[in-house]
């Protein structure tokens, strides 16, 4: 059975059984009807996915791999903060009349910084170091920029990636690993979406840097299930689990900026039914 399913079920069971409720506390998110959106949460959840063994897409329900990849590329490749550059509607609630989400996500990725090698943005710096200084312990991105928070329509949830290169017996290629740091996560709506999109990112960067994929470690400071999501999660984690799908990435792409969502796919992806109309707290 899929390891991603096993990790997800175990995490959800732990949150529901042992988590802390925020009911009655002062919370920011609201439901569409204006009532407070409370959660049950766990602090400091850490999940590890070995990308060399399987792609971590849930089979309990389908994760829209092309849509989540499109959003990842919107941030990392297009470096955009405008929803008109995005194919999905996941950011519509936070966009202004021009489509902008403020100085958030892709905006921060596109800001150029001075390095001794010249001016580069964070994405180009990661690629430069992976190709030229792969064993550096300083290969990371950070979009939680305090001086710009007041101009962000939503503070970054997934805010930092740290890349670390290792070796593996039996292969001459280097192995790319990564840590995704997240301050907060809506487990039902966003967990596997984020896991899949950053797993795709690791695959893409490994390919353009002539490496193999290793581990993706996902660190969540506040892993929560919203009160109105609990029955949905309880049903979801009782579903039949299937084998992990096979991940395909276009082997001809050697430039990160040439990838599109059509250059990846999941084969043999057998899943349970989708959960429709999940209420989203804003």
C-alpha positions as CSV (number, residue, x, y, z in Angstrom):
1,X,0.0,0.0,0.0
2,X,1.0,3.6,-0.5
3,X,3.4,5.0,2.2
4,X,1.8,8.4,1.7
5,X,-1.6,7.0,2.7
6,X,-0.1,5.3,5.8
7,X,1.6,8.6,6.9
8,X,-1.6,10.6,6.3
9,X,-3.8,8.2,8.2
10,X,-1.4,8.0,11.1
11,X,-1.1,11.8,11.2
12,X,-4.9,12.4,11.1
13,X,-5.6,9.8,13.8
14,X,-3.0,11.4,16.1
15,X,-4.4,14.9,15.6
16,X,-7.9,13.8,16.3
17,X,-7.0,11.6,19.3
18,X,-4.3,13.7,20.8
19,X,-4.6,17.2,19.4
20,X,-5.5,20.5,21.2
21,X,-8.7,22.3,20.4
22,X,-8.8,26.0,19.7
23,X,-12.6,26.2,20.4
24,X,-13.4,29.3,22.4
25,X,-10.0,30.9,21.7
26,X,-9.4,34.1,19.7
27,X,-8.8,32.8,16.1
28,X,-8.4,34.7,12.8
29,X,-10.1,32.4,10.2
30,X,-13.8,32.6,9.7
31,X,-16.3,30.4,7.8
32,X,-18.3,31.9,5.0
33,X,-21.2,32.4,7.4
34,X,-19.0,34.6,9.6
35,X,-18.6,32.2,12.5
36,X,-15.1,31.4,13.9
37,X,-13.3,28.5,12.3
38,X,-11.9,26.4,15.2
39,X,-9.4,23.6,14.8
40,X,-7.9,20.6,16.5
41,X,-4.2,20.7,16.1
42,X,-0.8,19.2,16.8
43,X,2.5,21.1,17.1
44,X,5.6,20.0,15.3
45,X,4.5,17.3,12.9
46,X,7.4,15.8,10.8
47,X,6.7,13.5,7.9
48,X,9.4,11.8,5.7
49,X,8.9,10.7,2.1
50,X,11.6,8.7,0.2
51,X,11.0,9.9,-3.3
52,X,13.4,7.3,-4.7
53,X,10.9,4.6,-3.6
54,X,7.5,6.1,-4.5
55,X,5.8,9.3,-5.4
56,X,3.8,10.5,-2.3
57,X,0.4,11.0,-3.8
58,X,-2.6,9.9,-1.7
59,X,-4.7,7.1,-3.1
60,X,-7.5,7.6,-0.5
61,X,-8.6,10.4,-2.8
62,X,-7.2,11.9,-6.0
63,X,-4.7,14.7,-5.8
64,X,-4.8,16.9,-8.9
65,X,-1.2,16.6,-9.8
66,X,-1.2,19.0,-12.8
67,X,-3.1,21.7,-10.9
68,X,-0.8,21.6,-7.8
69,X,2.3,21.5,-10.2
70,X,0.9,24.6,-12.0
71,X,0.7,26.4,-8.7
72,X,4.2,25.4,-7.7
73,X,5.5,26.7,-11.1
74,X,3.5,29.9,-10.7
75,X,5.6,30.5,-7.6
76,X,9.0,29.0,-8.4
77,X,9.2,29.4,-12.2
78,X,6.9,32.3,-13.1
79,X,7.6,34.0,-9.8
80,X,4.2,35.6,-10.0
81,X,1.9,37.1,-7.4
82,X,-1.0,37.5,-9.8
83,X,-3.8,34.9,-10.1
84,X,-4.2,35.7,-13.8
85,X,-1.0,33.8,-14.3
86,X,-2.5,30.8,-12.5
87,X,-4.8,28.1,-13.9
88,X,-6.5,27.1,-10.7
89,X,-8.8,29.2,-8.4
90,X,-7.1,28.4,-5.1
91,X,-5.9,31.9,-4.6
92,X,-9.0,33.8,-5.6
93,X,-10.1,34.6,-2.1
94,X,-6.9,36.5,-1.4
95,X,-6.5,38.5,-4.7
96,X,-7.4,42.1,-5.1
97,X,-9.3,43.7,-8.1
98,X,-6.1,43.5,-10.2
99,X,-5.5,39.8,-9.4
100,X,-2.5,40.5,-7.1
101,X,-1.9,38.8,-3.8
102,X,0.6,41.5,-2.7
103,X,4.2,41.0,-2.0
104,X,3.8,37.3,-1.3
105,X,5.0,33.9,-2.6
106,X,6.2,34.4,-6.2
107,X,6.9,38.0,-5.7
108,X,9.5,37.1,-3.1
109,X,11.0,34.4,-5.3
110,X,11.6,37.0,-8.1
111,X,13.4,39.6,-5.9
112,X,17.1,39.7,-6.9
113,X,19.8,39.8,-4.3
114,X,23.5,40.6,-4.5
115,X,25.9,37.7,-4.1
116,X,29.6,37.6,-4.8
117,X,28.8,35.8,-8.1
118,X,26.3,38.6,-9.1
119,X,22.6,39.4,-8.9
120,X,20.3,36.4,-8.6
121,X,16.9,35.6,-7.2
122,X,16.4,32.8,-4.8
123,X,15.4,30.2,-7.3
124,X,18.4,30.9,-9.6
125,X,20.7,30.9,-6.5
126,X,19.4,27.4,-5.5
127,X,20.1,26.1,-9.1
128,X,23.5,27.7,-9.2
129,X,24.6,26.2,-5.9
130,X,23.2,22.7,-6.7
131,X,25.3,22.8,-9.9
132,X,28.4,24.5,-8.5
133,X,28.4,24.0,-4.7
134,X,26.3,20.9,-4.2
135,X,27.6,20.1,-0.7
136,X,27.0,23.6,0.6
137,X,24.9,23.7,3.7
138,X,23.4,27.1,2.7
139,X,21.1,26.1,-0.2
140,X,17.7,27.4,0.9
141,X,14.9,29.7,0.2
142,X,12.8,31.9,2.5
143,X,9.8,33.9,1.5
144,X,8.7,34.9,5.1
145,X,10.1,38.5,4.7
146,X,9.0,40.5,7.7
147,X,9.5,43.9,6.1
148,X,6.9,42.9,3.4
149,X,4.3,41.1,5.6
150,X,2.1,44.1,5.8
151,X,1.8,44.1,2.0
152,X,1.0,40.4,1.7
153,X,-2.7,39.4,1.4
154,X,-1.9,36.2,3.2
155,X,1.3,35.4,5.2
156,X,3.2,32.5,3.6
157,X,2.2,29.1,4.9
158,X,4.9,27.0,3.2
159,X,7.7,29.5,3.6
160,X,11.1,27.8,3.3
161,X,12.9,25.0,1.4
162,X,16.3,23.7,2.5
163,X,18.2,21.5,0.0
164,X,20.8,19.1,1.0
165,X,22.9,16.8,-1.3
166,X,24.1,13.4,-0.2
167,X,25.6,10.3,-1.9
168,X,24.1,6.8,-2.2
169,X,26.0,3.5,-2.5
170,X,25.7,2.0,-5.9
171,X,25.2,5.2,-7.9
172,X,27.6,7.8,-9.2
173,X,25.0,10.5,-9.2
174,X,24.5,12.8,-6.3
175,X,21.2,12.6,-4.3
176,X,19.0,15.7,-3.8
177,X,17.0,15.9,-0.5
178,X,14.9,18.7,0.8
179,X,13.0,20.0,3.8
180,X,9.8,21.9,3.4
181,X,9.0,24.1,6.3
182,X,5.4,25.1,6.9
183,X,4.2,27.4,9.7
184,X,0.6,26.2,9.4
185,X,-1.4,23.7,7.4
186,X,-5.0,22.8,6.8
187,X,-4.6,19.1,6.7
188,X,-7.7,18.1,4.7
189,X,-7.5,20.8,2.1
190,X,-3.8,21.3,1.6
191,X,-1.6,18.5,3.0
192,X,-1.2,16.2,0.1
193,X,-1.4,19.1,-2.4
194,X,1.7,20.6,-0.8
195,X,3.5,17.3,-0.5
196,X,3.0,16.5,-4.1
197,X,3.9,19.9,-5.5
198,X,7.2,20.0,-3.6
199,X,7.9,16.4,-4.5
200,X,7.5,17.4,-8.1
201,X,9.9,20.4,-7.5
202,X,12.6,18.1,-6.1
203,X,12.2,15.8,-9.1
204,X,12.5,18.8,-11.5
205,X,15.5,20.3,-9.8
206,X,17.2,16.9,-9.5
207,X,16.8,16.3,-13.2
208,X,18.1,19.7,-14.3
209,X,21.1,19.3,-12.0
210,X,21.8,15.7,-13.0
211,X,21.0,14.3,-9.6
212,X,18.8,11.6,-8.3
213,X,15.9,12.2,-5.9
214,X,16.2,11.4,-2.2
215,X,14.0,12.4,0.7
216,X,11.4,15.1,1.1
217,X,11.0,16.0,4.8
218,X,7.8,18.0,5.6
219,X,7.9,20.0,8.8
220,X,4.6,21.5,10.0
221,X,4.6,23.8,13.0
222,X,0.8,23.9,13.3
223,X,-0.9,20.8,11.7
224,X,-4.6,21.3,12.1
225,X,-8.0,19.9,11.1
226,X,-10.9,22.4,11.0
227,X,-13.9,21.6,13.1
228,X,-16.2,21.3,10.1
229,X,-13.6,19.0,8.4
230,X,-13.4,16.4,11.2
231,X,-16.3,14.1,9.9
232,X,-14.8,14.3,6.4
233,X,-11.4,13.3,7.6
234,X,-12.8,10.5,9.7
235,X,-14.5,9.0,6.6
236,X,-11.4,9.6,4.4
237,X,-9.0,7.7,6.6
238,X,-11.2,4.6,6.7
239,X,-11.1,4.2,2.9
240,X,-9.3,1.4,1.0
241,X,-5.6,2.1,0.3
242,X,-4.0,1.4,-3.1
243,X,-0.5,1.0,-4.4
244,X,1.4,4.3,-5.0
245,X,1.2,5.6,-8.6
246,X,4.2,5.7,-10.9
247,X,5.7,9.1,-11.4
248,X,6.7,10.2,-14.9
249,X,8.7,13.3,-15.8
250,X,9.7,14.4,-19.3
251,X,13.4,13.3,-19.5
252,X,14.1,15.8,-22.3
253,X,13.8,18.9,-20.1
254,X,17.1,20.0,-18.8
255,X,16.2,23.7,-18.1
256,X,14.0,24.3,-15.0
257,X,12.3,27.2,-16.8
258,X,11.1,24.9,-19.7
259,X,9.0,22.7,-17.5
260,X,5.2,22.8,-17.7
261,X,2.6,20.8,-15.8
262,X,2.3,18.7,-18.9
263,X,5.8,17.4,-18.4
264,X,4.8,15.3,-15.4
265,X,2.1,12.7,-14.9
266,X,1.0,9.9,-12.5
267,X,0.5,6.5,-14.2
268,X,-1.5,3.7,-12.6
269,X,-3.1,6.2,-10.2
270,X,-6.0,4.3,-8.6
271,X,-7.9,6.3,-6.0
272,X,-11.0,6.6,-3.9
273,X,-13.6,9.3,-4.8
274,X,-12.9,13.0,-4.5
275,X,-14.4,15.0,-1.6
276,X,-16.3,17.8,-3.2
277,X,-17.2,21.3,-1.8
278,X,-14.8,21.2,1.1
279,X,-15.6,24.3,3.2
280,X,-12.5,26.7,3.3
281,X,-11.9,29.0,6.2
282,X,-10.6,32.5,5.2
